[in-house]
């Protein structure tokens, strides 16, 4: 082999090494997206009205972050007010944290308290650590320990299924109740 062949071979190897050294780094596929909130609100207050101009849902939160691609709002200290068809407040539900999925459902976590606001409400106070509100089917659900109180009874159980518009709730498992007669 001639010197010229060795020289061309050496340049070729050097070119390959330089190409590997300086080639652009291909971006790794992202398995988890890092979403940034579309907006952040402090002391958020909102009321939604029906076609007759009467309120049907209200929301207050000390802090909220909305993520449009996920159609979701994360909240701290949320309070949800649910109104009857005639615009009278029926339920006041609050928790330490919450998630609102746009026009679909809401989830409240940590020290959840529900208050029946109608004078004839069967349930005056509902307490649990977790509560789902299904706005499409008008339901309340929980799979955690639940306590219901009113002037005439106290009930404890595991799991809850309720109808918002009918102001009824059913404890699903391990139910214990104490009734008080006046």
N, C-alpha and C positions, 0 to 999 in steps of 0.2 A: 504494500500500500504506500501510496505517495504521501508526501507531506501535505499536499493540497487536499487530499481526501480526509486526512486526519483533521485538518484545519476546518473544513466544511462540517464534518461530523461534530466537532467541538462546539462550533457556532450553533448548530442545530440543537444540541443538548442544552446549551446556555439559553437559547431562545425559549425552549420548553420550560426550563426552570423559572425564567422571568415571567412567562405567561401564567404559570401556576401561582407564583408569588403575588403578582399584581392583578389577577383576575378579580372582578367585582364579587363581593360576598352575596350569594343568593339569600333573599329574605326567607327566614323560616316560616312555614305556614303557622298562622295564629290559630290556636285551638280555642282560646277564650278571648272574647273581645272586651276591651276596656271602654265601657260606655261612660260618657260624660253627661251630666244632666243638661237637658235643654233649658230648664230654668230652675231656679231655687227661690223659694218664698219663705218669708218669716211672717208669723201671724196670718196665715192664709185663712180667708173666709170666703165661702162660696154658697150660693143658694141656686138651685135649679127649679124652674117653674114649668108647669104643664101647659097645655094649649089654652086652658081657661084663665091662665095667669095666676094660678094658685101654686104655692110652694109644694114640692113633693120630696125634695132631698136637700139637706144642708150639710156643709162640711166646714170644720174649723180645725186647724193644726198649728202648733207652735212653730214647726219647721217642716218644709216639704221639698222634695226633689222630684221633678218630672222627667221621665225618659220616653220621648216620643217613639223611637223605634220599637220599644217594648210595650207601648201603650200602658204605662204603669207609673204611679206616683208613690214614692216612699214618704212616710210621714212620721213625725214624732209628736206625741200627745194628741192624737186625732180625736175629734168628737164628730159623730155623724148623727144628724137629726133626720128622722123619717116622719113624713106627714101623711095624714089620712087623705082620701080623695077630695074632701071638702076643705083642705088646707090647714087642718088642726094638727099640732104636733102629737105624734103617737109614741115614738121611741127616741131616747137619747142614749147613744152607745159611745163609750169612750174606752181608750186603752193607752198603754205606754207607747206602743209602736203600731203602725198600720201600713197596709199596702192597698192602694185603690187601683184596680184594673179598669180602664176606661169603660164606663156604662155597662159593666159586666158583673163584677163582684168586688167585695172588699174583705180584707182579713185584718182583724185586730188581735194584738198579742200583748201579754203581760198586764195583769191587773185590769182585766176587762170588766166594765160595769155597764149594765143596761138598765135604764129606768123607763117603766111604762108611764107615760105622761097623761093618759086619759083618766078621768075620775073613776070610771068603771073598769079600769085595767085589771085583768086577772093576775098578772105579774107586776108587782111594784118595783122589785129589784132583782136583777140577774147578775151573778158574778161568776167569772171563770178566768182562765189564763189564756184561752184561745177561742175566737169566734169568727166564723165565716158568714158573710152576708151575700146571698145570691139575689141580685136585683132582677134577674130575668124571671125566676120562679118565685120571688117574694119569700125566700126562706132564710132562716137562721140555722146554723149548724155548728156543733162543737163535738170533739171526741175526747174532751178532757173533763175533769170534775167540774160540776156545775151546782150552784146554790141558787134557789129561787125563794124569794120572800114576799109576803104580803101581810096585811093585818090579820088574816084568818089562817095562814099556814106558813110553814117553812119546809122546803124540800131540798134534798141533796141527791145527786146521782152522777152517773158517768155517761157522758154523751147527751146531746140535745138535738132535737129537730123541732123547728118552729115555723109558723106561718106569720109573716110580718103583717099582712093586711087583715088577718083574723085575730091578731094578738093572742095566739095560742102557742104553747110550747109543750113538748113531750120529753121527759127524761127517759133515756133509752135503757140504761142498765143500772143495777145496784141502787135502786131508788129507795129512799127513806124519807118519810114525811111526818110532820107533826102538825095537827090541826088544832086551832084554838076556837072554842065556841064562846061567843060573847055572853 
